[in-house]
């Protein structure tokens, strides 16, 4: 099968680009794939630069050329206004073959931030999405985003995945919870205010000195600016229980996850389905996170960990205190999450499901009717 692949690829490393790369690697093993990297020149925040405009123009030209001979077209859609306009142009360029297009939505904010407040944008997207062969969502909480746009039988719920290399042997999970002195908490995500790293640091600083000695919090990820990084480093300087590791490579990431008892993502974003939470399950971690709709597709308070109030230092501090008072129950909670990750969130399960939707799109109407 000939596939036109339209998605952002690393760098930069984001959940969206990592997932796209995993799909691409799987497709290239069995199909002829033409790749158009939609992430070139991206500012990651939806910002527009001349470099980004030139990159998008080149990508659109490649998309126009590549769609002509494609049996199936895979497009991961953007949630920013400029990105959605780019996607609308792609739909127009692929108009003769929209019945072979599969779109993949990784986030959860496009409905609230675009479709609900911009009627023209919603109308234009509905015209395109009503004709595509398939729409992939990560969970049921995102169904309202495409309700009334795409027939329900063309919408496929495919949960995200954890990288196979991050799965920790259950015996090792049991072993690390046998020693919780100190309790090791990990924040691994973009170092942006909305993701909540500052909330976690402030929650730790609000603990009593006795409790601070029983917890160590590690932070890893990229800051938006040097100014923000320097401000945070100054804030935690001299605090023995807080460590910023910088931007880590894959091996260091795996080590941090494997050694941690708890993963904390106090995000205020309307998340899709964060890979980092699934990676925490695979690594045998208890999870603290907020109750965003996409997160609640994969996270159950009391089963996987504790739910936090967004932007709340008090809520996060209370959760840290609850961890210390529930130490005997943490290991069993982490083991359960590890087993669930094995059953539901393996890379092969994810890529096989995406490939099946694409193969259906590439089969053509005659084959589908047989």
BAPA-533209 format. One record per residue: residue in three letters; x, y, z of N, C-alpha, C in turn. Coordinates in steps of 0.02 Angstrom, whole numbers, plus 50000, padded with zeros to 5 digits. Each point is the difference from the previous one (the first is absolute). Last residue first. Layout:
# residues N
ALAXYZXYZXYZ...
END
This chain:
# residues 370
UNK491434970949984500024992749991499964996450066UNK500145024249972499324997449992499984992449994UNK502075012250015499645000650064499304997149995UNK501375001449804500244994850047499615000150065UNK499525016849844499804993649973500214994350048UNK500635022850047499304998450012499804993149977UNK502535005050078499555002449948499304997650012UNK502214997550126499704994349965499555002349943UNK501205013950166500344998649937499694994549959UNK499185006350217499955005949956500304998649932UNK500224983550165499295000549979499915005949953UNK502084997450097499904994849950499275000049975UNK500585014350179500285002449936499894994849945UNK499364994350218499565005349975500255002649933UNK501354984250109499384996949977499515005249973UNK502025007150101500124997249934499364996849972UNK499975008150222500045005649952500084997349929UNK500064984250172499335002849995499995005749950UNK502074990150052499594995349962499305002849990UNK501525011950136500155000749929499594995349958UNK499724999150238499845006649974500115000349924UNK500684980750116499275000349999499775006649969UNK502314997050036499754995849946499255000049994UNK501105011450182500085003349935499704996049943UNK498994997650249500614998149965500025003449931UNK498265000550188500385005749975500684998249970UNK498234985250111499655005049959500455004749961UNK500694981150151499414997749965499735005049949UNK501875005050143500174994149959499414997949957UNK499685017050159500405002549944500184994249953UNK498934994650200499535003149953500375002649939UNK501284991450177499654994749965499505002849949UNK501115015450139500494996749956499674994549960UNK498745010850167500085004249941500494997049950UNK499724988950205499384999649961500065004249936UNK501755001350155500014993649966499374999249956UNK500145019050140500475000549945500034993549959UNK498705000650197499715004549951500445000449938UNK500794988150186499464996349967499675004249945UNK501665010450135500284994849958499474996249961UNK499385016750164500255002749937500264994549953UNK499104998850235499554998449944500305001949932UNK501055004350215499914992749995499584998049940UNK500405023350061500594996749971499904992549991UNK498645020850069499734994049967500564995749972UNK500295021650108499584996350047499724993649971UNK501365014649868500404997950057499594996050051UNK498925009449811500474994849979500384997350060UNK498605018650030499624993749996500454994249979UNK500885021949999499914997650069499634993350002UNK500225010649793500664997850023499964997350072UNK498075009849912500134993649968500684997250020UNK499405021550074499604994950034500114993149970UNK501015018549894500324998550065499624994650038UNK499045007749802500604996049986500384998450064UNK498115014250013499794993249980500614995549989UNK500425022850047499704996650058499814992849983UNK500765014549830500554997850042499744996150060UNK498855004249755499905000350073500604997250037UNK499395001249753500285006250026499955000650077UNK498464981149908500485003949960500195006550035UNK499334977850135499665005849972500515004049959UNK500184972850037500185006650025499555005349971UNK500044971350055499835005349954500145006750034UNK501174974550037499595005450028499885005349947UNK500484972949952500335005150040499505005050026UNK499494979849875500665001449973500395005150043UNK497874993150075500254993949968500725001049977UNK498815017850101499944994550047500244993449973UNK499245017549821500225001750068499874994250048UNK500444997349737499454999650048500265001750069UNK500725002349718500195000950070499384999850044UNK500034999749756500514995050018500164999950074UNK498405014949897499904994049958500484994450022UNK500115022050093499544995550034499804994049957UNK501405017449913500354996250052499544995050033UNK499115015149843500414995049968500384995750049UNK498655018250087499624994649967500424994649967UNK500985012650214499825002249933499644994349964UNK500835003250247499464996349969499785002949933UNK502564999350125499365003550002499474996349959UNK502154988350136499865004349942499315003150006UNK501964981050105499625005850023499885004449939UNK500734972350038499945006249962499585005150038UNK501754976650031499365002950020499975006949967UNK501554980549893499955005950042499275001350019UNK501354983549843499804998150067499985005950048UNK500444998849756500595000150044499824998250072UNK498335002049831500464994949977500614999350045UNK498445017550042499714993450014500494994549982UNK500645021549942500034999150072499704993350020UNK499825006749778500694998150015500104998850075UNK497955008549928500054993049981500714997450012UNK499655022650036499634996350050500034992549985UNK500995015049847500394999650061499634996150055UNK499045005649786500424994149998500364999150067UNK497625013249975500735000850006500384993349999UNK497745009049894500134994050040500764999750009UNK498785021949958499754994449962500064993750042UNK499735024650118500454995249970499634995149954UNK499815024950101499494995149982500364994749958UNK501345014350190499814999549930499404995349992UNK501255004450203499385003949992499785000149928UNK501634982050160499885004249942499325003750003UNK501714985350144499465004350023499775005049947UNK501374976250032499875004549944499405004450019UNK501854980250112499535005550012499965004549939UNK500804973550100500055004849945499465005350011UNK501414980950165499415004049984500165004549940UNK501614984850088499404996950027499375003349974UNK502574997949881499505004150035499424995850026UNK501904992449863500195001050069499465003550041UNK499784995849763500074993550034500155000850074UNK499875019449859499354996850008500064993650041UNK502005010949945499615004050047499314996950012UNK501394990049838500264999050067499605003850052UNK499505002949771499814993450022500234998650071UNK500695020149899499275000050012499774993350027UNK502215002049929499915003350065499265000350018UNK500544991549788500254995550052499905002950070UNK499455013149808499524994550012500234995450056UNK500845025050018499954995549943499564994050019UNK499745025450109500344993650006499924995949936UNK499985026750105499714995949946500394993549998UNK499995011350237500075002849933499634995849948UNK500074997450247500484996149961500125002849930UNK499205008450262499845000949929500554996749959UNK499024997450269500544999649951499735001049930UNK499405001150289499785001949933500605000049953UNK500104996250242499504995449975499745001549931UNK501645013350127500274993349989499494995349967UNK500415026749982499464995750027500184992849984UNK501315018949926500104998750071499454995950032UNK499325011549780500704999750022500044999150075UNK498015003349858500124993650033500724999350025UNK499245020049887499484998450049500164993750039UNK501345007049816500125004250059499514998350056UNK499714989449793500614997550032500175004050062UNK498205007349868499844993950036500614997250036UNK500295018949864499565001850056499844993850042UNK501214997349800500415003050052499595001850061UNK498854991849811500434994850029500415002850058UNK498685014849873499584995850042500414994650034UNK501105013749845499795003950058499594995950048UNK500664991249790500554999850049499805003950063UNK498034989149854500505005349995500544999150052UNK498234984349969499855004149942500535005449989UNK500594976050118499665006350014499875003749935UNK500284972550043500275006149970499585006050018UNK500484976150147499635002749943500305006649978UNK499834984950243500374999349937499575002649943UNK500254997350295499685003249943500444998949939UNK499564988650266500435001349942499605003049944UNK499824996450286499665001449937500525001649947UNK499734986950257500455003449954499645000649932UNK499374995050283499835000349929500565003349961UNK499944997950242499774993349978499834999749926UNK500695020050122500554995250004499814993149974UNK498375017350016500475001449946500584995050000UNK498434999950178499764996749939500475001249941UNK500505010850203500044992750010499784996349938UNK499815023850006500694997649993500074992550008UNK497665008949913500395000950061500714997549988UNK498665008749787499994994550048500405001850063UNK499845013749799499495001350051499944994350051UNK501464999249809500265005150046499505001550056UNK499344985349826500534997050041500265004950052UNK498465008149846499674995350046500514996650044UNK500775014249829499715003850055499664995450051UNK500854990149803500545002650041499745003850061UNK498434992549842500294994450036500575002450045UNK499015015849858499524998050052500294994350042UNK501195006949812500085004850054499524998550058UNK499884987349798500624998550036500095004650061UNK498114998449826499964999350072500644998650037UNK499105005249761500104992950016500064998750075UNK499825022149909499364996649995500064992550015UNK501955014049991499605001350059499354996149998UNK502144989949881499575005849988499535000750059UNK501874983149916500055004450059499645006549984UNK499584974049903500235006649984499995004550062UNK500264975550068499575003049950500315006749979UNK500144982250211500344999349935499535002649946UNK500384997050286499655004149951500404999649935UNK499924983950238500285002349937499515004449963UNK500714988950264499485002749957500325003049938UNK500604982350220500275003649942499435001949952UNK500454994650276499524998849946500205004349941UNK501994992950167499385003949998499524997549946UNK500284985150093500355005050040500585002949959UNK498434980849959499695006449986500315005650041UNK500224972749922500425005250029499715006849978UNK498954980549930500234997550065500435005250036UNK499215002749777499535002250051500154997250069UNK501304993849809500115007150014499515002650053UNK499844977249928500625001350036500085007450017UNK498194992549865499914998050070500625001850041UNK500165003349771499535004850029499894998450074UNK501274985249875500385006050014499555005550030UNK499014980149926500404998550060500425006150020UNK498705000749798499615000750061500404998650064UNK501185009949779499784993550024499615000750065UNK500035019949821500424997450054499724993350023UNK499885016949769499654995150041500504996950049UNK500535015949823499875002850066499644995250046UNK500564996449763500615000150040499905002650070UNK498244999649832500164993350026500615000050046UNK498355021349972500564997049964500214993450033UNK497495008450017500635001450034500564996449961UNK497445010049916500454994550016500575002450044UNK497225007149917500715000949988500414994350029UNK497404996749918500405003150052500735000449981UNK497754999749848500634996350007500435003550053UNK497435000049872500315001650064500624995650009UNK498505009449777500354994450031500355002450064UNK497935006849804500435002550054500284994050038UNK498364999049823500665001549971500495002650053UNK497694994850043500324993749980500675001149965UNK498605018550075500314996550056500354993649977UNK499795021749840499574994550023500354995850052UNK500645025749975500184993649970499524994650024UNK499545022250064500465001349945500154993649961UNK498655001550201499675003949949500445001849941UNK501334994050210499294998349995499665004749950UNK502345000050079499834998649931499264998049991UNK500885006050215500355004649956499784999049927UNK499264985850185499615006149987500345004849952UNK501164979850071499464999049950499595006349988UNK501864995750162500085004549943499464999149947UNK500224986550200499865006850022500055005049943UNK500554976349979499295001749992499855007250020UNK502494993749910499544997650051499305002749990UNK501895003349848500344995950051499524997450052UNK499475004649732500045003650063500324995550052UNK499655001949712500274996450058500035004750060UNK498584997649752500275004650050500224995850060UNK499404995649714500034998250071500295005650042UNK499405001649763499854992950012500004998350074UNK499285024749900500604995950009499804992950017UNK498435018649970500184996249940500604995450011UNK499085015750162499424995849981500174995449941UNK501535016550081499994994050041499404995549986UNK500265021249885500554995449984499934993450038UNK498445017250041499954998149929500544995049981UNK500055009550216499474995049993499924997849927UNK501525017350051500254993550021499464994749993UNK499395022049953500494997749950500274993150019UNK498555010550154499634998249938500484997349948UNK500925008650201499644993750011499654997749937UNK501045020849994500504994750003499664993350011UNK498635018850008500234998849932500524994449998UNK499165007350213499524996349960500234998549929UNK501255004350234500085002649932499544996049954UNK500174995150233500015007450001500085003049931UNK499944975950053499465002950039499975007649996UNK501734987149889499354998449972499435003550038UNK502305003550080499875002049931499284998849979UNK500834995350224500385006049981499875002449929UNK498954979950099499875005850043500315006449972UNK500414979749882499295001350004499855006350038UNK502234992049986499775003149938499255001550002UNK501464988750172499795007050008499695003149937UNK501124977550057499305000450021499735007150003UNK502044983549858499845004450055499275000150017UNK500984987249817500354998050061499805004250061UNK498974991549747500015005550047500314997750066UNK499914992549725500154997750068500065006150045UNK498914991349741500285005350041500074997450071UNK499814989949735499904998550070500335005550041UNK499134996249725500355003650053499794997450068UNK499124994449776500584996050017500415003150057UNK498075010349898499754993650025500564995050015UNK500425021549902499845000650071499734993550029UNK500925007549773500144993750034499855000450075UNK499745018449839499794994249960500094993350037UNK500695020750110499284999449990499804994049958UNK502175010050094499854992849995499264998749985UNK500835022150029500474997149952499854992649988UNK498755011450165499835002549933500454996949947UNK500464995250226499374996849979499815002149929UNK501835010850095500174993149981499374996349979UNK499735021550085500305000349933500174992949976UNK499245002150218499455001249953500255000549929UNK501584998350174499654993749989499425000749951UNK501155019650066500434995749959499674993349985UNK498915014050149499955002849932500444996049952UNK500184994750225499384997549971499875002849930UNK501895007450123500074993049981499374997249969UNK499965021950087500404999749939500094992849977UNK498855002850202499635002949945500404999649935UNK500474981150181500055007349998499625002749940UNK500294976450047499485003150041500065007550005UNK500634978649809500255004950047499425003150039UNK500304974449876499755006849994500245004450058UNK500854977849846499885001850070499845007450001UNK499804980749798500115006950019499875000850075UNK500284981249777499995000650073500195007150019UNK499054984949773500325006150023499905000650075UNK499964980349781499735002450064500415006050021UNK500384991249789499424995750015499665002250064UNK501515015849825499954996650064499384995750004UNK500965015749824500094992949992499904995950063UNK499675024249993499754997549935500064992549992UNK500795014250188499334997150005499774996749936UNK502135012250027499984993350027499324996850001UNK500415022949928500314995249954499914992850025UNK499225017450136499625000149937500284994949952UNK501155003550201499364996450012499604999749935UNK501985012550000500154992950002499364995950011UNK499825023350009500184998049931500144992549997UNK499625009350211499384999749962500134998049927UNK501855003550142499634993950019499364999349961UNK501295019749973500334994249969499634993650016UNK499225019450105499895000549928500324994149964UNK500395002050229499324997849987499855000349925UNK502075008350073499984992750009499304997349985UNK500335023449997500344996949943499974992450005UNK499135012150180499595001049941500314996849939UNK501235000250202499444995450003499565000649938UNK501785015250022500264993249990499444994949999UNK499475022050055500124999349928500284993149984UNK498495000950214500615003549980500074999149925UNK498074995850215500155000349929500645004049989UNK498784983750213500235006549975500204999549927UNK499254982250156499545002549949500215006649971UNK501234986550159499465003650034499495002849951UNK501944987849926499704995850051499435003450037UNK501375006849803500175003350064499714996250059UNK500814991849737499475001050049500265003450063UNK501154992349788499925007250016499485001450052UNK499704976849898500595004149985499865007450013UNK498464980250019500275003450059500595004649986UNK498714984449853499635006150012500285004050059UNK500914981249811500085002050070499665006850011UNK499684979149823500005007350001500015002150073UNK500464975849845499985003750063500015007549987UNK499344974749882500255006649982499895004550060UNK500144971849969499765005950035500355006349973UNK499364972049960500395005449969499735006650027UNK499884976450143499685004049949500495005049970UNK500454984650186499564996049957499725003849940UNK501515008850174500214993049998499604996049949UNK499595023350056500544999049951500244992849997UNK498335007250160499754999949931500544998549949UNK500555002750232499624993949989499764999549927UNK501145019550070500464994350001499634993549986UNK498715019750022500405000049939500464993949997UNK498775003950198499564997849945500404999449935UNK501135009050183499864992950012499564997149945UNK500435023150000500594996249980499904992550010UNK498325014950074500034999849927500594995949976UNK499785004050230499494995349977500014999449924UNK501425016050095500234993350017499504994749976UNK499445022949977500514998049952500274992950014UNK498375009250150499734999649932500524997449951UNK500635004850223499604994049997499724998849930UNK502225013349999499375001150036499624993449998UNK502525011249922499694994150029499395002150040UNK500995013749778500094998950072499644993750023UNK501224993949820499855004550056499505005449980UNK499144980049946500535002950041500595002049957UNK497565000449888500484994950025500535003550043UNK497295004049893500635002750026500434994550028UNK498264995649794500025000650073500655003450020UNK498774986349786500035007150014499965001150075UNK500344980249791500045000950073500125007450014UNK499084981949799500255006850009499945001650074UNK500164975249869499725004350052500345006949996UNK499544975049859500355006449997499665004950047UNK500174971549994499585006050000500445006250000
END
